[in-house]
Amino acid sequence: MFQVRIHGRGGQGVVTAAEVLSVAAFREGRHAQAFPSFGSERTGAPVVSYCRIADEPIRLREPILAPDALIIQDPTLLHQVDVFGGLIKDGYILINTSRSFEELGLGEFAEGFRPERLRTVPATEIALKHVGRPLPNAALLGGFAALTGRISLDSVKAAIGDKFKGRIAEANAAAATAAFEFVARETKEPADA
């Protein structure tokens, strides 16, 4: 089972991101489960959502305490909430920012992880360009597909099409594609540079 925890703030599409990721997994013939966890339901409050992906039925129903991957939609949470709590040592981290881990004050922390599994992507900027709104969730799912290889970009785009229609679906699929390409390019370059 592959477990993903998504951190963000209310109004950023954190819950939708987990739902779309689970639908993408279903489209690939896998079992998936998505659910949120939040206290205050106001815009801007910290929100966490979860997604499990497996090849067999999923019986667990509790929050994900030891994720295989983290998607952090809002970098302002990095030093306010324990977003990294329980992350497995070989885990993946994808952060919505144009800054590096070092610039975020996470250089020393990152040394304990495999560098090829740690990426940042300017998902909000990508969303503004393609969607016209600062909603980074679809872009981050495209970046997640490139970083982990656990789900295909085609499945992410199809799941976006299931959730949204018309121009909104097209714009979010374009954002996912742009982020996928950004992360794929970044994943290849640092090791060779």
N, C-alpha and C positions, 0 to 999 in steps of 0.2 A: 504494500500500500504506500502511496506517495501522498504526503500531507502538506497542504499549503495554508499559511496564515497570512491574511491581508490586513494591513494596518492603514488607517486613514482617518479622515474627519467626516462627520455627517454632511451629506450633500455632495461628496466627491464620487459617489457611485461604488463604494466599497462592497456593499451587499450585492449589487448588480454584477460586479467583477467576479465574485465567487459563483454566482448563478450561471453566468456566461461560460466560465471555465468548466463548470460541471456539465453543461450542455455540450461543450466541445468534446469532453471525454465520452459522453454518451454517444455522440456521433461517430466516435471511433470504436464503438462496440464495447466500451468499458463501463464499469460501475462507477458512480460518482455520488457525492453528497455535498451539499452546500448549505450553510446556515450562518446567521449573524450572531453577534453578541455585543450588546450596547446597553448602557445605563440610561443616561439622559438622551432623549431622542431629538435634541435640538441641533440645528445646523452648526457645524464647527466643533462639536464635541467629539472626542476620540471614539472611533468605531473599529471593531475587529470583525472580520468574517473569515470563515473557514471553508476549505474544499478538500475533500479526500477523493483520490482516484485509485481504483484497484481493478484487478482482473477477475475478482470474485466478489460476491455480495459483501457489502459493508454492514457490519453489525454494531460498530461503535456509534455512540450518540453524544459523547462528551466533547468539550472544546479540545482543540489541538494544543497540547502542551510541549510536544517535542517535534516541531515541524521539520520537514525536509527542505522547505523553501519558504522564504519570506518575500512578500511584495509590500513595499512601503510607499504608499501613495502620497504621503505628506512628510517631507523631511523635517518639518518643525517638531515632529513627534520623537525624533531620534534621541534627544536628551531630556525628554519630558516623561516618556513612557518606556517601560522595559520591552521594547519591540523585539529584541534579540533573545529574550528569555527562552531557554529550552532548545534553541536551534541546534540540530545535530552538527557534529564537526565537519562532515562532508556536505553541509547544507549550501543552498543557493540563496543569495541575497540580491534583490533587484530594487533599487531606490529611484524614485522619481526626482531627479535633479540633474543639472548640468555640471555639478561640482564633483570632484573625485572623493574617494573615501578619506584621503588625507585632508583635503580641504574641509570636509565635514567633521574633522576631529576624530575620525575612526581608523586612522592609520595603524596604530598599535593593536587595536582590536582585530583588524583585518588580517594581521600577521598569523593568527591562529587558524585561518581558513585557506582553502585552495583558491588562489587568485583568479583562476579562470571561471570560478563560480560566483564571483562578486562583480556586479555591474551597476552602473548608473545610466539612466536614460532620461533625456529632457521631455518626459511624457506630457507635461502640461503645455509646453511650447508646441509640441507636435499636435496636441488636441486643439489648441487655439488656431493653428494653421489649417487643419483639416475639418474640424468640427465647428470652430468658431466660438467655442466655450471652453473654459478651463477644467474639463472633466477628463482626467488622465487614465481612467480605468481601461478602456479599449486599447489604448496605446501600450499600457503596461502588460496586457495579456499577449500582445504581439511580441513585446520584448521578452516575456516569460517563455514563450514558445521557442524563441531563438536561443535563449540562455540555457534552458534545461533539456530541450528536445523531447520533453514528456508529452507534448501535444503539438499537432501540426498547425501552421498558420492557416491552412485551408479550413481546418475544423474550427479555429477561433473565428474566422470570418463568417463561416456558415452559422455558428452559434450567435454571432452578432446579428445576422440576418433573421434569425428566429426571434430574437428579443426586440429588435427595432425594424422599422419598415422604411422604404423609400430613401430619400436623401439622407436621413439620419443614419440609417444602416450603412449606406455607401460611405459617408463621411467617417464613421467610426471604423469601418473596415480599412479605409485608406490610412487612418491614424495607426491602426494595428500593424499594417504593412510597413509603414515608415519606421515605426519603432523596432519591428522585427529586423529590418535592414540595418538600422543603426546598431543594434546590439550584436547582430551577426558580424558586422564590420569591426566593431570594437573587440569582439572575442578573438578574431583572427589577428589583428594588428599588434597588440601588446606583446604577445609571445614571440613574434618575429622581429620586433623593433630593436 
